[in-house]
Amino acid sequence: MRGRKLLVFTLILIFVLTSLLFTGCKVKEQKLTKINFIETVHSIFYAPYYVAVNKGFFKEEGLQLEITTAQGSDKAATAVVSGQADIGLQGPETTVYVYKEGKQDYLVNFAQLTKKDGSFLVGKKPEPNFKWENLKGKKIIGGRPGGMPEMTLEYILKEHGIDPKKDVNLVTNLQFTATAGAFMRSDADYVALFEPTASQVESEKGGYIVASVGAAGHDVPYTTFNARKSYIKEHPDIIQHFTNAVYKGMLYVQSHSSKQVAEDIKSFFPDTDIDIIAKVIDRYKSIDAWGTTPQMKPSDFDALQNVLLNAGEIDSKVDPNALIDNTFADKAVATIKK
């Protein structure tokens, strides 16, 4: 009898503990704050943030990202400004444009992800001794006018004595997702492509990577995380946790092999071979494309505005401090151990 009572008591105790365990898990899940997040494009160029998602760094910070892809910084900025998205990953040139439009609730950059252009120039044949000066007289498929990829490409052409308006036939009226196909089907000599598209074209013998646009350019806050000024003011904890997760992803990429990082982000690129992903990550590491911290330098933001001025997209500069808030990045760097 005594044994039966002990058995019953034990079973009840197990049931209660199991119930508490599952209840605790549910409570923990319920504490995740959903963030409507929009990325400008889907590219291995953003590997540290994909790592942060798949390694659970955002969940560690109590956040769950609902991710959508805009296919262009202009579209991503529109989504954030309108409130359709809480936070965006895009070229910070959009924050300059929004600010200059006179919007009261403008976009503020709170964390930097990349510091160089992430596109590669692809030609119809291998060019081991490629020189930018050789592009004179050629047909090049570029990007959207007013977007950082196109403006950076034109800036580099000018630095090598080439007038983008006179010395080359620059095609800028194609959708971002259509440029690779157009290049392979047309008489264009070159195209500027992001990864993994550039490497996929190369693997299919549709073209050959001849130069890195980023390696030829200057350090700028090329891709940043930003949000409306009001959102940052109302949700500083969310912005801090978000920045913490991003920094953890950056540290992980710095301390792990390209092959390991490729395996970690493979689910984001199911149609891309793992070896291509690893090769792309190697390329980005070799040109020092990613920042070591999410902190932004006002001097680099000023260099970005030089590109905008050169392209004729703005007629005067904005005070970088109006559009940069390093508070959260500074705290992340100070509190998260490497």
C-alpha positions in Angstrom: 0.0 0.0 0.0 2.8 2.3 1.0 4.6 1.5 -2.2 1.5 2.2 -4.3 1.1 5.7 -2.7 4.8 6.4 -3.4 4.3 5.4 -7.0 1.2 7.6 -7.4 3.0 10.5 -5.8 6.0 10.0 -8.1 3.8 9.9 -11.2 1.9 13.1 -10.1 5.2 14.8 -9.4 6.5 13.9 -12.9 3.3 15.1 -14.5 3.5 18.5 -12.6 7.2 19.0 -13.5 6.6 18.1 -17.1 3.6 20.5 -17.3 5.7 23.3 -15.8 8.5 22.6 -18.2 6.2 22.9 -21.3 4.5 25.9 -19.8 7.8 27.5 -19.3 8.8 26.9 -22.9 5.5 28.4 -24.1 6.0 31.5 -21.9 9.5 31.8 -23.3 8.2 31.6 -26.8 5.5 34.1 -26.1 8.1 36.6 -24.9 9.7 36.9 -28.4 8.9 40.3 -29.9 8.0 40.1 -33.6 9.9 42.6 -35.8 8.6 43.4 -39.3 12.0 43.5 -41.1 12.8 44.3 -44.7 16.0 43.6 -46.6 16.8 45.5 -49.7 17.9 42.4 -51.6 18.7 38.8 -50.8 22.4 38.4 -51.0 25.4 36.6 -49.3 26.7 40.1 -48.9 24.6 40.2 -45.8 26.0 37.0 -44.3 26.5 38.2 -40.8 22.8 39.0 -40.4 21.8 35.7 -41.8 24.1 34.0 -39.3 22.5 36.0 -36.5 19.1 34.6 -37.6 20.1 31.0 -38.0 22.4 30.8 -35.0 19.6 32.1 -32.8 21.2 35.4 -31.8 18.0 37.3 -32.4 16.1 34.8 -30.3 18.7 35.1 -27.6 17.8 38.8 -27.6 14.1 38.1 -27.4 13.4 39.0 -31.1 11.7 37.2 -33.9 12.2 38.6 -37.4 9.5 38.5 -40.0 11.6 38.9 -43.1 10.6 40.3 -46.5 12.8 41.3 -49.5 12.1 44.6 -51.2 14.4 44.2 -54.4 15.7 47.7 -54.0 16.7 50.2 -51.4 14.1 52.7 -52.6 11.3 50.1 -52.0 12.8 49.1 -48.6 13.0 52.8 -47.5 9.4 53.3 -48.5 8.2 50.4 -46.5 10.0 51.6 -43.3 8.9 55.2 -43.8 5.3 54.1 -44.2 5.4 51.9 -41.2 4.9 48.6 -43.1 8.3 47.6 -41.8 9.8 48.4 -38.4 13.5 48.1 -39.4 15.2 48.0 -42.8 18.5 46.9 -44.1 19.4 49.1 -47.1 21.8 51.6 -48.5 21.9 54.7 -46.2 21.7 57.0 -49.2 17.9 56.5 -48.8 18.1 58.1 -45.4 19.7 61.1 -46.9 17.0 61.3 -49.6 14.2 61.0 -47.0 15.8 63.6 -44.7 16.1 66.1 -47.6 12.5 65.6 -48.5 11.8 67.3 -45.2 10.0 64.5 -43.5 9.7 65.0 -39.7 9.9 61.3 -38.9 12.9 60.6 -41.0 15.1 57.4 -41.0 18.0 57.1 -38.7 20.9 54.6 -39.2 21.7 52.8 -35.9 24.0 50.0 -37.1 26.3 49.4 -40.0 26.7 46.0 -41.7 28.9 46.5 -44.8 31.6 49.0 -45.5 32.3 48.4 -49.2 30.3 47.9 -52.4 29.4 44.2 -52.6 29.1 43.9 -56.4 31.5 42.4 -58.9 32.1 43.3 -62.5 31.4 40.3 -64.8 32.7 40.2 -68.4 32.2 37.9 -71.3 35.7 36.5 -71.1 38.4 36.0 -68.5 40.7 39.1 -67.9 43.5 38.2 -65.5 45.1 41.6 -66.2 41.9 43.7 -66.1 42.2 47.4 -65.9 39.2 49.8 -65.3 40.5 52.0 -68.1 39.8 49.2 -70.6 36.0 49.8 -70.1 36.1 52.8 -72.4 33.8 52.3 -75.3 32.2 49.2 -73.8 28.6 48.4 -73.0 27.9 47.9 -69.3 24.8 46.8 -67.6 24.6 48.7 -64.3 22.1 49.3 -61.6 19.2 51.6 -60.7 20.0 55.4 -61.1 20.3 56.9 -57.6 21.1 53.5 -56.0 24.5 52.9 -54.3 25.6 50.1 -56.7 25.2 52.3 -59.8 26.6 55.5 -58.1 29.6 53.6 -56.8 30.3 52.1 -60.3 30.1 55.5 -61.9 32.3 57.1 -59.2 35.0 54.5 -59.9 34.7 55.0 -63.6 35.3 58.7 -63.2 38.3 58.0 -60.9 39.8 56.1 -63.8 39.2 58.9 -66.3 36.0 57.5 -67.8 32.9 59.7 -68.3 29.9 57.4 -67.6 27.7 59.6 -69.8 30.1 59.8 -72.8 32.8 57.1 -72.7 30.7 54.0 -72.1 27.2 52.7 -73.0 25.8 52.3 -69.5 22.4 50.5 -69.3 20.5 51.4 -66.1 16.8 50.7 -66.9 16.7 47.0 -66.0 15.2 45.5 -62.8 17.7 44.3 -60.3 16.7 40.6 -60.8 16.9 40.9 -64.6 20.4 42.1 -65.2 22.2 38.7 -65.2 19.9 37.2 -67.7 20.0 40.3 -69.9 23.8 40.2 -69.9 24.0 36.6 -71.0 21.4 37.1 -73.7 22.7 40.4 -75.1 25.7 42.1 -76.7 26.6 43.8 -73.4 30.4 43.5 -72.6 30.0 43.7 -68.8 27.5 43.6 -66.0 27.8 44.6 -62.3 26.3 41.7 -60.2 25.9 40.9 -56.5 26.5 37.5 -55.0 25.6 34.7 -55.3 24.4 35.7 -58.8 27.9 36.7 -60.0 29.4 33.3 -59.1 26.4 31.4 -60.4 26.8 33.1 -63.8 30.5 32.2 -63.7 29.8 28.6 -62.8 27.4 28.4 -65.8 30.1 29.8 -68.1 27.9 32.7 -68.8 30.5 35.2 -67.8 33.7 35.7 -65.7 34.3 37.8 -62.6 37.0 40.3 -63.6 37.0 42.9 -60.8 35.5 43.7 -57.4 33.7 47.1 -57.4 34.2 47.3 -53.6 37.9 46.7 -53.7 38.3 49.6 -56.2 36.1 51.9 -54.1 36.3 53.6 -50.7 35.1 52.7 -47.2 31.5 53.9 -46.8 28.6 52.8 -44.7 27.4 50.8 -47.7 24.5 48.9 -46.0 23.0 49.9 -42.7 20.1 49.0 -40.4 17.8 51.9 -40.0 14.4 52.8 -38.6 12.1 55.8 -38.2 13.3 58.3 -35.6 10.0 57.9 -33.7 10.4 54.0 -33.6 13.9 54.3 -32.2 12.7 56.7 -29.5 9.7 54.6 -28.6 11.5 51.2 -28.7 15.1 51.7 -27.6 15.2 48.2 -26.0 14.3 46.6 -29.3 16.9 48.6 -31.2 19.5 47.6 -28.6 18.6 43.9 -28.7 18.6 44.0 -32.5 22.0 45.6 -32.6 23.4 43.1 -30.1 22.2 40.2 -32.3 23.8 41.8 -35.4 27.1 42.3 -33.6 27.1 38.7 -32.5 26.6 37.7 -36.1 29.6 39.9 -37.2 31.8 38.4 -34.5 30.8 34.9 -35.5 31.7 35.5 -39.2 35.1 36.9 -38.1 36.0 33.9 -36.0 34.7 31.1 -38.2 35.8 29.6 -41.5 34.0 30.6 -44.7 33.0 26.9 -45.1 31.4 26.9 -41.6 29.6 30.2 -42.3 28.4 28.9 -45.6 26.8 25.9 -43.8 25.2 28.2 -41.3 23.5 30.3 -43.9 22.8 27.6 -46.5 19.0 27.6 -45.7 18.8 31.2 -46.9 20.2 30.1 -50.3 18.8 26.6 -51.0 19.4 26.8 -54.7 23.1 27.8 -54.4 25.8 25.2 -54.1 27.6 25.2 -50.7 31.0 25.5 -52.3 29.8 28.7 -54.2 28.5 30.2 -51.0 31.9 29.5 -49.3 33.8 31.0 -52.2 31.6 34.1 -52.1 32.2 34.5 -48.4 36.0 34.2 -49.0 35.7 36.9 -51.6 33.9 39.3 -49.3 36.4 38.6 -46.5 39.3 39.2 -48.9 38.0 42.7 -49.8 37.2 43.5 -46.1 33.5 44.0 -47.0 32.1 43.7 -43.5 32.6 46.0 -40.6 34.2 44.5 -37.5 31.6 46.3 -35.4 28.2 47.9 -36.1 29.6 51.4 -35.3 29.5 54.0 -38.1 32.1 56.7 -38.7 30.8 60.2 -39.6 33.8 60.6 -41.9 32.8 57.5 -43.9 29.2 58.8 -44.1 30.7 62.0 -45.5 32.5 60.0 -48.1 29.2 58.4 -49.0 27.7 61.8 -49.5 30.6 62.7 -51.9 29.4 59.8 -54.0 25.8 61.2 -54.0 27.1 64.7 -54.9 29.2 63.3 -57.7 26.2 61.5 -59.1 24.1 64.7 -58.9 21.6 63.1 -56.6 22.0 65.8 -53.9 23.2 69.4 -54.2 24.5 69.7 -50.6 25.5 67.5 -47.7 23.5 66.6 -44.6 25.1 66.7 -41.1 26.1 63.0 -40.6 25.2 63.3 -36.9 21.5 63.9 -37.8 21.3 60.5 -39.5 23.6 58.4 -37.4 22.9 57.1 -33.9 25.9 55.0 -32.6 24.4 54.8 -29.1 23.2 51.2 -29.5 26.3 50.0 -31.4 28.6 51.5 -28.8 26.8 49.7 -26.0 26.8 46.4 -27.9 30.6 46.6 -28.4 31.1 47.5 -24.8 29.0 44.7 -23.3 29.3 41.8 -25.7 32.5 39.8 -25.3 34.5 38.7 -28.3 
